[in-house]
């Protein structure tokens, strides 16, 4: 089990009310599971830097992205959630105006946008924890309460 600290980006389309997931490729550890884009922190890297780097590496999502907004404060990215159970896990939120097609790396075989009430069942552990602890509910609330 990976115990290195990690960071993930919850990507939410406010017009369609959908969340973006990547599907792990068949040659990857734990293949065919849906997951958020993210991974472990590199040495000297902050959690927010990691989430942004992993989005770029795994899905070619670079910032600034037209029609996308990160949940921020003057100090930088606001954490959507922090969980310290199997390892230190940081989650951040990016909101888009429209669904888009990411350019996936070799770690992923597919992507899909899922409605909140139809999130995938076969997910990796960090994504499962994000769902179970209510981070997707919180993400929707941030947008619907016009906090972002």
N, C-alpha and C positions, 0 to 999 in steps of 0.2 A: 504494500500500500504506500502511495506517495504521501509523505508527511511534510514536504516543503511548503512554505507559505505560497498562496496563489491569489490571483485576482481575475475576475470575470466581468464582462459587460452585459447587462440586460438591455436589449435593444427593442424598443417599443414604437410601433407605428400608431400615432394618435388618430389618424383619419380612419384607419381600418380596424383599430383596436386589436392589433396582432403583435406577437412577439417573434423575433427571428431566432432560429436554431440552426446549428450545423449538425450533420450526421457523420459520425466518425467512419473513416474508410475501413475496408475489410482487412487491410494489412496493419492496422493500428491496434494497440492494446485496447481491449474492450471494444471491438468493432461493432458497427451498426447501432450504436447508442446515440441518441440526440443529446446535444450539449450547447451550453452558452459558449461564446468565443472567449477564451482566456487560458490561463495556465500558470506555471510557477514563476515566482519572482527571480530575476537574475540578480547576481551579487551587486549590491549598491543601488538597486532599483527600488523606487517607491511602488506602492500598490497601484496607484493611478497610472504611473508610467508603464507598469506591466500590462494593465488592462488595455491601454491604448496601443502598445506594441503588439500584443497578441491579436487584437482586431486587425491590425495592419498585416501581420504575418499570415494569419489563418484565413482572412476573408478579403484582403486588399482594401480594407476600409481605412481611409486616411482622413485626418482632420486638418482644416475644417472641411466638412462634407455639406454640400448644398442641401438645405432643408432639414438639417440635423442640429440638435441642441444637446449639449451635455448638462446634466444637473450639477450646477456649480455654486460656489460661494466665492467671495473675494480671495479666499485662501487657496482655491483650486477646486478640483472635483469633490463634490459632496458624496460621502459614502451612502449607498442605498442600504447596505447592511454589512455587518462584520460578525463572523461566527468563528469561534475557536473550539472545535470539537475534535474531528480527526486530524485537523491541521488548521492553521490560521488562514481564513478565507475572507477576502474582501470583494464586495460587489458594488458596481457602479451602474448608472443609468444613462442611456442615450435615447433620445426621442427623435423620431423622424416624422416628416409630414407625409411621406409616401413610402410604400414598400419598394425595395430595390433588390437587385440581384447581385449578391457579393461574388467576387472572383475567388473561388476557394483554392486553398493550397492542397497538397497531397494528403494532409491529415483528414480531409473531409471528402465524402463522396456525393453529398447532396446538401441542400438547404431547404428550409420551408418556413413560412410564416404561419403561426398557430394562434387561433382565438384563445382567449383566456380560459374558457370553459372546455376547450378541446386540446389542452397541452399534451404533448406526447407522454406516453407511459414508460417507454424504454429510454431512460436517460442515465447519464453518468452520475456519479456520486455528488460532485459539487452542484450540479443542476438539481438533482433530487433534493438536496438540502435547501437550496434556494426556494424551491417550490414549497417544501414542507414548512419552512419557517415564515412563509407569507410574503416573501420579497416581490413576487409577481403582483400580489394584491396591493402592496405598498407602491409599486411602480405605477399601476393604474390610478391609484389615489393621487399621487403626485401630479399626474397629468389632468385628471378630472377635477381636482381642486384648484387647478391653475397655478400650481407652485412652480411649474416649468412651462 
